Amino acid sequence: MKVIFFGRLKEIVGLKELQIEGFEKLSDLKNHLLERYPILKNETFAIAVNFEIVHSDIELNNNDEIALLPPIAGG
């Protein structure tokens, strides 16, 4: 699966995207990312799976696209 970092999150982790496998649940992937990039623990972000923001734990497939989205401010 592909994990894409947007905005400030891209700068924090130093990557635009990451290919990763072996996670069946979103919560497992999120925990892995927080362990791998502990600075994310201090950030607020939404998670989208296949272009839909999710608010609960869901099952993942290896062909899913996961996006970490920081808050967006406009004017």
Residue pairs with C-beta under 8 A, 6 or more apart in sequence:
1 19
1 20
1 21
1 23
1 29
1 60
1 61
1 62
1 63
1 64
1 65
1 66
2 17
2 18
2 19
2 20
2 64
2 65
2 66
3 17
3 18
3 19
3 20
3 29
3 33
3 66
3 67
3 68
4 16
4 17
4 65
4 66
4 67
4 68
5 12
5 13
5 15
5 16
5 17
5 18
5 67
5 68
6 67
6 68
6 69
6 70
7 69
7 70
7 72
8 43
8 70
9 40
9 43
9 45
9 68
9 69
9 70
10 16
12 37
12 39
12 40
12 43
13 37
13 39
13 40
20 29
20 32
21 62
23 29
23 32
23 60
24 59
24 60
25 57
25 58
25 59
25 60
26 47
26 49
26 54
26 57
26 58
26 59
26 60
26 66
27 57
29 60
29 66
30 47
33 40
33 68
34 40
34 41
40 68
43 70
44 70
44 71
45 68
45 69
45 70
45 71
46 53
46 68
46 69
46 71
47 53
47 54
47 66
47 67
47 68
47 69
48 54
48 66
48 67
48 69
49 58
49 60
49 64
49 65
49 66
49 67
50 64
50 65
51 65
51 67
53 69
60 66
